[in-house]
Amino acid sequence: MIELIDMALLAFMAVVAVTVARLRNLFAAVLVTGFFSLLSAGLFLVLDAVDVAFTEAAVGAGVATVILLGALLLTDQEEKPRHGHLWGPLVAVLVTGAALIYGTLDMPVYGDPQAPVHHHVVPRYIQDSDAEIGVPNIVTSVLASYRGYDTLGETTVIFTAVVGVLLLIGESLRFRRGKDEP
């Protein structure tokens, strides 16, 4: 049943991605991109990666959508017609995709119990996290204690991005209304 939900979400994400690529109205493209991020967060949630789902929903659907809407204040609503061929971007995407696929060739098989990640710190976290931290949920103990500074850093980056976006939007609105108006 879960595989059916995964496949449905992936298929819907593919449809939304094609829709974004075909839209010429930039406002609609921004909104549909935000919807794509929400679908991605839903997929992460189904895959039991709640922390990644929350981050995707906050950053992908929230902050990124606000940044793009702020950028739309400074541009036209419609995409300008293209002139020439799109061979350059196509080649860049194909080369990047090939490099990413090449980089994954030496990875262990998904779910392999003999993978190196399962023999380093994971056994220690499983055995000692309840005694050391006092939190029964291992993921929470890792994120809140063992990787506490990293989590604090990620939160600081997200907060800084939100403040920057709000400042940019406020400045853009003030510029559009005229500097004399409150």
C-alpha positions as CSV (number, residue, x, y, z in Angstrom):
1,M,0.0,0.0,0.0
2,I,2.8,2.4,0.9
3,E,4.5,1.7,-2.5
4,L,1.2,2.7,-4.2
5,I,1.2,6.0,-2.3
6,D,4.9,6.6,-3.1
7,M,4.3,5.9,-6.8
8,A,1.2,8.2,-6.9
9,L,3.1,11.0,-5.2
10,L,6.0,10.6,-7.6
11,A,3.7,10.5,-10.6
12,F,1.8,13.6,-9.4
13,M,5.2,15.4,-8.8
14,A,6.2,14.5,-12.4
15,V,3.0,16.0,-13.7
16,V,3.5,19.2,-11.6
17,A,7.1,19.5,-12.8
18,V,6.0,19.3,-16.5
19,T,3.3,21.9,-15.7
20,V,5.8,24.3,-14.2
21,A,8.1,23.9,-17.3
22,R,5.2,24.7,-19.6
23,L,3.7,27.7,-17.8
24,R,4.4,31.1,-19.2
25,N,2.7,33.1,-16.4
26,L,5.4,33.5,-13.8
27,F,2.9,34.0,-10.9
28,A,1.3,30.7,-11.7
29,A,4.7,29.0,-12.1
30,V,5.7,30.2,-8.6
31,L,2.5,28.9,-7.0
32,V,2.8,25.6,-8.8
33,T,6.4,25.3,-7.7
34,G,5.3,25.8,-4.1
35,F,2.8,23.0,-4.6
36,F,5.6,20.8,-5.9
37,S,7.5,21.5,-2.7
38,L,4.4,20.5,-0.6
39,L,4.1,17.3,-2.6
40,S,7.8,16.6,-1.9
41,A,7.3,17.2,1.8
42,G,4.4,14.7,1.7
43,L,6.6,12.2,0.0
44,F,9.3,12.7,2.7
45,L,6.6,12.2,5.3
46,V,5.5,8.9,3.8
47,L,9.1,7.8,3.8
48,D,9.3,8.5,7.6
49,A,11.7,11.4,7.2
50,V,9.6,13.9,9.3
51,D,12.4,16.3,9.9
52,V,13.2,16.5,6.2
53,A,9.5,16.9,5.4
54,F,9.2,19.8,7.8
55,T,12.3,21.5,6.4
56,E,11.0,21.0,2.8
57,A,7.6,22.4,3.7
58,A,9.2,25.4,5.5
59,V,12.0,26.3,3.1
60,G,10.7,24.9,-0.2
61,A,7.0,25.8,0.0
62,G,7.3,28.7,2.4
63,V,10.5,30.7,2.1
64,A,11.3,29.9,-1.5
65,T,7.8,30.8,-2.6
66,V,8.0,34.1,-0.7
67,I,11.4,34.9,-2.3
68,L,10.1,34.1,-5.8
69,L,6.9,36.2,-5.2
70,G,9.2,39.0,-4.0
71,A,11.2,38.7,-7.2
72,L,8.0,38.9,-9.2
73,L,7.4,42.4,-7.7
74,L,10.4,43.5,-9.7
75,T,9.6,41.8,-13.0
76,D,6.9,41.3,-15.5
77,Q,4.1,38.7,-15.1
78,E,4.8,36.9,-18.3
79,E,7.9,35.1,-19.5
80,K,9.5,36.8,-22.5
81,P,9.6,34.8,-25.8
82,R,12.7,32.8,-26.3
83,H,15.1,33.4,-29.2
84,G,17.4,30.7,-30.4
85,H,17.9,27.1,-29.4
86,L,18.1,25.6,-25.9
87,W,21.0,23.3,-26.6
88,G,23.3,25.0,-24.0
89,P,21.0,24.4,-21.0
90,L,20.1,20.9,-22.2
91,V,23.8,20.0,-22.4
92,A,24.4,21.4,-18.9
93,V,21.5,19.4,-17.5
94,L,22.6,16.2,-19.2
95,V,26.3,16.6,-18.1
96,T,25.2,17.4,-14.5
97,G,22.8,14.4,-14.5
98,A,25.5,12.1,-15.8
99,A,28.0,13.3,-13.1
100,L,25.4,12.7,-10.4
101,I,24.7,9.2,-11.7
102,Y,28.4,8.5,-11.9
103,G,28.8,9.6,-8.3
104,T,26.3,7.1,-7.1
105,L,27.8,4.0,-8.9
106,D,30.0,3.0,-5.9
107,M,27.3,3.5,-3.3
108,P,26.1,0.4,-1.4
109,V,22.7,-1.1,-2.3
110,Y,19.8,0.7,-0.6
111,G,19.1,-1.0,2.8
112,D,22.3,-3.0,2.8
113,P,23.0,-4.0,6.4
114,Q,26.7,-4.2,5.6
115,A,26.9,-0.6,4.5
116,P,29.6,1.5,6.3
117,V,27.1,3.8,7.8
118,H,25.7,1.0,9.9
119,H,29.0,0.1,11.5
120,H,30.3,3.5,12.6
121,V,28.2,5.6,15.0
122,V,24.7,4.1,14.4
123,P,25.2,1.1,16.9
124,R,26.4,3.6,19.6
125,Y,23.4,5.8,19.0
126,I,21.0,2.8,19.3
127,Q,22.6,1.4,22.4
128,D,23.6,4.5,24.4
129,S,21.2,7.4,23.4
130,D,18.5,6.6,25.9
131,A,21.1,6.4,28.8
132,E,23.1,9.4,27.7
133,I,20.3,11.7,26.6
134,G,17.2,10.4,28.3
135,V,15.0,10.7,25.3
136,P,13.4,7.4,24.1
137,N,13.2,8.6,20.4
138,I,16.6,8.0,18.8
139,V,16.1,10.5,16.0
140,T,15.1,13.2,18.4
141,S,18.1,12.5,20.6
142,V,20.5,12.6,17.6
143,L,19.0,15.9,16.2
144,A,18.6,17.7,19.5
145,S,21.7,16.6,21.4
146,Y,24.4,14.8,19.3
147,R,23.9,17.2,16.4
148,G,22.5,20.1,18.4
149,Y,24.9,22.7,17.1
150,D,24.2,21.5,13.5
151,T,20.5,21.8,14.1
152,L,21.0,25.2,15.6
153,G,23.0,26.3,12.6
154,E,20.3,25.1,10.2
155,T,17.7,27.0,12.2
156,T,19.8,30.1,12.1
157,V,20.2,29.8,8.3
158,I,16.4,29.5,7.8
159,F,15.7,32.4,10.2
160,T,18.3,34.6,8.4
161,A,16.8,33.7,5.0
162,V,13.3,34.6,6.3
163,V,14.4,37.9,7.7
164,G,16.3,38.7,4.5
165,V,13.2,38.0,2.4
166,L,11.0,40.1,4.6
167,L,13.4,43.0,4.4
168,L,13.6,42.7,0.6
169,I,9.9,42.6,0.2
170,G,9.4,45.5,2.5
171,E,12.0,47.6,0.6
172,S,10.5,46.6,-2.7
173,L,7.0,47.6,-1.6
174,R,8.3,50.9,-0.2
175,F,10.1,51.6,-3.5
176,R,6.9,50.8,-5.6
177,R,4.7,53.1,-3.4
178,G,7.2,56.0,-3.4
179,K,9.6,57.0,-0.7
180,D,7.4,59.8,0.6
181,E,4.4,57.5,1.5
182,P,4.5,55.8,4.9
